[in-house]
């Protein structure tokens, strides 16, 4: 009798242990969405974020779309689920989906050589030129540095053809296929392949074969086509706090960064992705192609610091238009996007049949904070206050920046004068890769003009010797930290080179190698 009672008690305890964790950790979908909504409102307030929007898909259905804040500071119009934002590099997955459609139609193969479709394609290395495949273009293993050459498309007047022509002047930093290096220019090249194979521009193909079938009626392929209800980008460039910016010209970035969309439209895109190429019975690309795009082709090392911050992450790498890693034991498919004043994230968790997007119109950490919050909620991860962590990180970053600026100030040589008179520095300095940079004298001061990028204009203030501090004018939307230019003097006492030392996270001015030509 006693042993029977104990066995019964043990059995009941076993059942209780099975059920109790679910009772403790499981939330209803409504509770999850409520938690995310409340967190989003706090994050926006804490970061003084002008506005953002969130869209969530679960089990094949759009379950949440909402806007927060305003479209533009100082104006009353609110962000809603239909507000358009630049989605920047989230565009890349649309390019790989377009290629997948052409693969399904047997019009090309992933491992076709690029020169088969673009015979004018030429890189500095003849072997790499000959061997580069379409798969190589879209998996960040070209041998070029992360963001290398991005000054070619950012706010320039160059066409895609001209950008691709200038690739021959870009210098690799590693051997072909040996190392990860995030590349926008290779995706621009992939966009041109789509044009050659389909006979339609990249933007026309994406619209006709993806946007229109999905009913993404508000999504545009250029800032020139923005409809009503669109967000204005904001950042702190100019040193006077958060300010509205102009809509950046990135039309040269077809294939890499051009799309503008809303969370209402992008939840349809997420449903297609989670449906492995099919939505509402309509097939856009095959399940085989979906599988291929979600594989890891180029490994990305996880630093010790990143591992300490995210101990549940063990693998990281580049797929085709997506990044592939693990989070709390689940496979995570994701991509972020970043342009002046617009930061965003798209995330898929296939094993949870969930995906979400966050679009923002300010350069704060809100987009990352909300991305991690939603990941935690939908993986039932231990509670973690990402907002508090990022706020503390921002505080430490500000202290570090101030210390670095103090070191630069202390290293300045006092009471020096330029070697030459200001008019003697004026001239045209040319880079084979980029084009012309003009130095002009205006009202007794030097002005630098990046000719391919009309909005990149800066006043130059003497720092010491032949070095001048860069003061970007308000037409420049990027929030550059303090930078300098230095002129070198030849044996005849004339300037012969212009070296731009402009620290930032996206554009490598040191690649330009500017030599005086006029």
N, C-alpha and C positions, 0 to 999 in steps of 0.2 A: 504493500500500500504506500509506504513511505517512498520507495524507489519510483513507483509510478507517478507519485505527486511531483518528485524532483524532475523526472523526465518531462512531465507536462509543463512545469515551470520553465525548464531550460528551453523547451520548444517555443513557449510564448515569448521568452526573452529574445530568442533568435528572430522571431517574427517582428518584434518591437525594434530590434536593431536594424532590420531591413527597412522598416517604414520610417523610423525616427529621423534619419538623415534627410529623407525627402521632406519631412515635415519642417525640419529646421532650415534647410537651404533652398528649397524650391519655392519660387514665386510664380504667381499667375502672370500671364502676358500683360495684363492690365497693370499689375503692380510693377513689373519691370519698366514699362513705358512711363509710368508715373514717376518712378525713381529717376529715370533719364531726364524727363522733362524738368523736374525740380532742380536737378544738378545743372542742367543747361542754363537755367535762369541765373543761378548763382555764379556760374563761370563767366557769363557775359558781364555781369555787374563787377565782379572782382577784377577783370582784365580791361574794363572800359572798352570792350569790343563793340564797334558800331552795330554790327548785325551778323547773324548767321542763320542757317537753316539745316534741318536734319530730316532725313528720310530713312525709313526702316522697312525691310521686307522680311516676312516670316512665313514659312511653309507655302511659298508661292503667291502670297498676297501682300499688298502694301498695307501695313498696319499702323504706320505713323508718318505723317508729314507735317512739319510745323516750322514757322519762321520766328526769329527773336530779334528784337532791336529794330534799327532803321536802315533804310537803303543808303542814306547819306547823312552824315553828321550835320546838324543845323536845319534839317528838313524833317517834316512830320511823317512822310510815307514809310510805312512799316514793311519789313521783310515778311513774305509769306511763302507758301509752298511752291508758288509759280515764279518767284523772283529769280532772275537770271544772274549767274555768277560765271566768271571765267573758271573753267575747270583745269586749265593748264595741262600738266602731264598725265592726268587721267584720260586725256585724248589718246594716248598711246595704245590703250586696249582696243579702241575703235579701229585703229590702224591694223593691229594684228587680226582683229575679227574680219576686217575687209580682206586681208590676205588669205585668211582661212576660207572665206567664201570662194575666192579664186582657186585655192587648192582643191576644194570640193568639186569645183567645175572643171578640174584638170587643166586649168589654163596656166598654172605654174606649180612648182614644187618648192618646199621649204629650203631644200638644198641646191636649188638652181643657183648658178653663179650670177652675181649682180650684173656683170658686163654683158650677159646674154640679153638683158633688157635695156641696160644703160651703157652702150659701148663707150660713151664719153667719160664714164666714171674712172677717176684716176686718183690714187693716193701716192704718197711719197715713196712707198715701197712697191716695186713692180710685182713681187710675189703676192703680197696682200691684195693688191688690185685684182690680180688674176684669180685668187682663191676665195675672196669674200663672197659668202652666200647670203641669201635672203634671211636665213636663220641667224647668221652672224649679225646682221644689221639690227635685229630686234632682241638680242640677248646680251648686249653690253659687254662684248668680248673682242672688240675691234683692235685693242692695243692703245687706244687713245685714253687720255686722262678723263676723269669725271668732269663733265661740263666743258671739256676742251672745245674751243672754237665757238662757244655760244654767243660771242659778240657779233658773229656773222648774221644771226637772225633777230637778235633782240633789238627792237625799235629801229631796224634798218629799212632802207628802201630796196634792198636786194630781193630779187626773185628767187624762187627755189632753184632754178637753173643756175643762176649766178652763185648761189651758196654752194651748190654741189661742185661747180667748176673750181672753186677756191679750196676744196678739200685737199688738193695736191700739195698745198703749202702747210698743212697741219702736221705737226711732228708727234709721232707716237711716244709713249712713255714706257711701254712694255711690249714684249713680243706678242704676235697675233694669237688670240685664243688662250692666252696664259693667265690673264688677270681681269678682274672686273673693273670696268670704267664706265660710269653712266653716260650715255651718249644721245643727245638730242639730234645731232647732225645725221646720225645713221638712221634715225626714224624719219627725218625729212627725206633722206634718200629712199627709204621704203615707201614713203608716200608717192614719190616720183615713179617707182616701179608699178604701183597700183595704176597710175595714170597711163603708163605705156602699155600695160597689159589690157586694161579695160577700155582704153580710148576715151576715158572721162577723167576730169580733174579729181584729185583726192576728195575735195569737198563735195563734188557732185556725186561721186560713188558712195560716200558715207551717207549722204542724205537719202539717196534713192534706195540703197540696199539695207540700211540699218535704221536711220531716224524715221523715215516715212512708214515703213512696215511696223515699227514699234509704236507709232503714234506719238513720237517725241516732237510734237508740233512747235514747241517754243524754242527748242535747241537750235543754235545758229553756229555756222562755221566761220564767222568773222565778227569782230566787234562793229564792223560797218553795218551789220544786219541786225543789231540789237533791237528788240521790240520794246514796247512799253513795259514797265515794271522790271527794271534791272538795277543791280546793286552797283554803287560807286566804290572803287577801291580806295583804301586808306592806309597810310603809314606815317612814320615820324620823320621822313626825309625833310631836310631844311632846318632841323633843329628847333622847331617851334611847336612841338607836340603833334598829336594826330591831325592829319590834314587830308581832305579829299584829293584824289589824283585824277588825271585824265585816263581814259580807257586806252591802255597800251596797244601799240601796233605790233602784233606778232603774226601777221599774215604770212610772213616768210617762213614761219614754223609749221607749215602744213605737214601733217603726219605726226607731229610731236606735241603741239600745244594749243591748237587753234579753237577748240570747241568752247561754247558758252552754254550753260544748261541750268535747270532748276532741279530741286529734289523731287518734285512730282514727276518730271520726265525721267530722271535717273533711276527712280525705283523701277521703272519699266526695263531699263537696261540691266539692273541687278536681277530682276526676275528672269530675264533671258539668260544671264550668266549662270544663275543657280539651276535653271532648266537645261543647262548644258547645250545651249544653242537653239532651244525651242521654247516658245511662249504661246500659251493659249492655243496649242495645236499647230502653230505656225513655225516651221523650221527656217532659221536664218543661216546657221551653219551646223555641221554635223557634230554628234557627240564625240567622234574620234578627234575632230579638230579641237574641241573643248578640252579633251584630255591632254592633248599635246601642248596647248597654250598654258596649262596649269602645271607643267613639269618644270623642274629646276635644271637649267642648262649651265648657268655660270654661278659657282659658289661664291658667297660673300662671307668673309671672316667676321666672326663676332668678337669684339674686343673684350678684354677682361672687365673693363668698366661697364660695358653694356650687359655682360653676363651677370654682374653683381646687381645691376638695376632690374634685370629681367631674368631671374634664375630659371623660369619655366621655358625659356627659349633656348633651343639647342641647334637649330638648323636655320640657315638663311641663304637665299639665292635668287637669281633672276630667272623668271620664266619668259614667256613671250608677251610683252606688254603688261606683265604683272610681276609682283615680287611674291615669292613662295617661302613661308616659314611656318613655325609652329607656335601655338599660344595655348597654354594650359592643356597641352595634350591634343589639341585640335589643329588640323591643317588650316592655315590662314592664307588667303589670296588677297593681295591688297596693292594699292598704289596711291601715292599722294600727288598733289599738284601745287605748284607755287609760281605765281607771277606777282608783280608789284601790287601789294594791297589785297591779294586774293590767295588764300591758302585753303586746301581741301584734302579730303581723304575718301577713298572708296574701299570697303572691306567686305570680303565674303568669307563665311564659315560654312562650307558645304556640309559638314557632318552635323551641324545644328540647323541646316536649311535656313540660314539667316544671312542677311547682308544689309549694309547700311552705308549712307553717305552723309558727310558733313561739309558744307560750303560756307566760307566766311569772307567778309569784306574788310579785313584788317589783319595786319601782320603780328598777331599775338599768338600765344600758345593754345588758344581755345580749341583749335581744330584737333590738335594732338590729344589734349585732355579729354575731349568728348569721345574721340576714337577709342582711347583706352577704357574710358568709363563704360562705353557700350560693349566693348569686348568682355569686360569683367562681368557685366550684368548677364550677358547671354552665354557665358561659360560657367556661371555660378562660382566665380573666383573669389578668393578671400577679399574682404573689403580693403580697399586701398584708396586714399584720398589723393588722386593725381593732381587735383587743383592745388592743394596745399604744397605738394612736392614741387610743382612747376613754379609756384610763386616764390618759394625759397630759392630755387635754382636761378630765377631771374634776379633776385636780390644779390646773390653771390656773383652773378655775371656782371652786374652793374659795378660792384666793388672791383672786380678784376679789370674791367674796362678802364675805370678811373685810375687804377694803379699803372696800367700800361700807358695811358696818356701822360701820366706824370713822368714816366721814364723817357718818353719821347721828348717832352718839354725840357727835361734836364739835359738831354743829349744835344740840344740845339746850340750851335756855336754862336755866341753873342757878337754883335757889332761887326758883322761881315756885310759885304756888298756884292752884287752880281759882278762877274768878270767883265761882262759886256754891257753896253747900253741896251735898254729894253727893245728898241727897234731891231737890234741885231739878232735877237732870239726869234723874231717873227719869221715865219716861213711855212713850207709844206713838208711834213714828215710822213713818209709812206711805208706801209707794211704790205708785202706781197699777199699775205693772208687777208688782211682787213681792208686795206685801202688807205685813204688820206686822213691825216689829222693836221689841222691847220692851227698855227699859233699866230694870233693877230694882236696888234696893239690898239687898244681903245681907251681914249681919255687918260693916257699915261699909265695904263695897266695892261698886263698880258691876259689874253682870253684864249682858251683852248676849245676848239670845235671838232667833234668827231663827225666827219663829213658824211659817212654812210648812215649815221644815226643822228638826225637833225635835233632831237631833244637833248642830246648829251652835250651840254655846253657848260664850261666852268671858268670862273675867274681864277687867276693864278696870283697868289700873294707871296712875296719873297720870304723865304724861310732862313736859309743861310747858303753862302757860296752861290752855286748855280742850281740850287734846289728851291722849288716853289711849292707852297701848299695849295691843294686843290679845293676850291670852293664851288661846288656844283650849284648851278642856278635852279630856280623852282621848276623849270621845264623838265628837269631830270627827276624821274619818279623813284628810281631805286634809292634805298636808304643807305648810301655809302658811308662808311666810317671815314675817319680822317685819312687822306692820302696825299701823295707828293709826286711831282714830276722833277726830273733832273736832266739838264742838258749837258752833253759832253762837248768839249771843245777840241778841234783838230789842231794840227801843227801850225796852221796858218791863222789861228786865233778866231776861227769861225765855228759855229755849232754844226755838228755832224750827226748827232743822234738825240732822240727824245726817249727817255725811259720813264714809264708810268708805273709808279708803285702805289696801287690802289687796293688795299686789302678789302676783301669781301668774300662771300661764300659761294658765288655763282659765276663770276666772269674773270677770266685770267688775262689781265692786261699785259702781263709779262710775255705773252705769246706773240705780241704784235711786232716786235723788233723794228721799230720805226727809225728810218734813216732819212736824212734831209735830202729832198729832191729839187726843191725850189727855194 
